[in-house]
């Protein structure tokens, strides 16, 4: 999942933690994928998540959090099935393939 870099104006007060979730009333399809983290705990777009359980992202665009996205969230989960269950709770009206 490609992620939109965090705009510099959102980092004015230090490094952000994670990414902002939005669009919980979305009614369309959501794409779910595992978000790769580097050895320092940063995603490909530079947001810091640290390390613990695997990180998964759900977005209405197949490439993740972009300027055109209307729904996006991340969750920590043991596996994809658990992540899908969590996303179904966050986005109850969306279509998410398990």
N, C-alpha and C positions, 0 to 999 in steps of 0.2 A: 504494500500500500504506500503510494507516494504521498507525502504530506507537504502542505504549503508552508514555506518558511515563515517564522513569526516576524511580523513587521517590527522594525527597530523602535517605533514609538511605543510599542507594548512592553519594551524592555527598559524603559526609562528608569525604573526603580529596582533594577537587578534582574537576574535571570528568572523567567517565569517557570512555574512548576506545571508540567503537563500541558494540556490544551483545553480550551473552553468547549464545553458541550452545548449543543443548541438544537432546535427543531424537533422537540419531543412530540409535537402534534402532527408530524409528518405522516402522510397516509400512503405513500408510494413504497417502492422497493428500496431496501437497504442492502448494501454489500458489506460483508464481514470478512476481515482478514487479520492475520497476526501482524503486529507492528514490530519490525526489527529494531533492536536497541544496540548501540555500540557498547564498547567495554566500559564507557563512562556513564551509561544509562540514558543517553540521548537518542531521540528518534532521528530519522533522516532529515527532517526539517529543522532540527536544532532544539526542540523542546526537551526539557529534562524530565525524566520519569523515575530515575533510579532503577534499582533491581529488586525484584521479588518474584511473584508469579508472572507468567507470560502476559504480555499486553496485547489486547485485540482492539481493533477499531471498526466502527460501523459508520457508513456514510451513504448518502444518496447518489454519490458519484463513485464509479469503480476505482478511482485513484485516490480517494481519501478526502482530507480536509483541504478544499480549494476555495478561491474567492467566489466560485459559482455554487458551492454546496449550500443546501438549505437544511440539512440534518447531519449531525456528526456527534459521536461520543466515543470514549475509550473506556474499557474495563479491564481489570485483572481477573484472570480465570485460569484454572488448571488445564483446560483444553478448550477446543473450539465449541463443543456442544454446551459446555457451561457458559461460555461467552454469549452464545446465541440466546440461551435462557435469560441471561441478564439484560441483553439488548431488547428482548421481547417485553420485559418489564418496563424498560425506559421508554420504548417506542411502541405502545400497545396497539396502535392503529396501522403500523407499518407491516409490510410483507418482508419477512426475513427467511431466507432458505437455511434449513438446518443442516 
